[in-house]
């Protein structure tokens, strides 16, 4: 955030307000001493000069040396703008007129400074919005480029005649997707005889991941083993199962009742992410929310994109 800058018009108003606000030079000097970080600069001033000349010399010095003295200049403007008690002037001869003049000068300074501060704030917000848009564009471009590379790798798998190797390569692609969307992925591992294709963290929940690429749809008994792996973990653990060719209705129904520990995605979901039609975190959020609200652990891509595009 940039430092506050005092406008030229506010500088003129500051000089007038300081001149009108303090009738006696000693009062003026006391105010300046209190509000300047280095009051020694006041020793440079000829205090025998006229009050208006003294004020002008002090303020001009601060303006000329704004790199080092900007905080002092801004403080002077702010402190003068805060003055609402003019009784020290009202006690003087012709005090009512002096107080009225000082009040008008301070009000003029306050108005100028507030308006200028609001303009600066708007400019800062606009600059922040532009920077955020630029950052998002840069990030979006980088993500899009990474997705294009992963999509090319995935399309090559469609012609791979080695099912086992294709499965390994699919796991790598999905793991890279997790990393791309900051889901803290862990590669495949084995725990007490259990083979886990991978794991990741999302939205405060730990996920275990399993992928299957086979001609047949995944049925209930295929999901049973994975569900048992999840149930043996902490309560804050869910499973994400990827079946490239989908699921049988009995498989979805069997695990959409009781304690639901698995979310299901298929090849269509994966392709939509790779094509940039939906980001992976958004996809997971929609499926998880649907499971919580309806009990159904599978939500078709068409339904997800239809709700998203509304």
Buried (B, 14 or more C-beta within 10 A) or exposed (E): EEEBEBBEBBBBBBBBBBBBBBBEBEEBBEBBEEBBEEEEBBEEBEEEEEBEEBBBBBBEBBBEEBEEBBBBBBBBBBEBBEBEEBEBBBEEEEBEEBBBBBBEBBBBBBEBBEEBBEEBEEEEEEEEEEEEEEEEEEEEEEBEEBBEEBBEBBEEBEEBEEEEEBBEBBBBBBBBBBEBBEBEBBEBEEEEEEEBBBBBBBEEEBBBBBBBBEEEBBBBEBBEEBBEBBEEBEEEBBBBBBBBBBBBEEBBBBBBEEEBBBBBBBBBBBBBBBEEBBBBBEBBBBBBEBBEEEEBBBBBBEEBBEEEEE
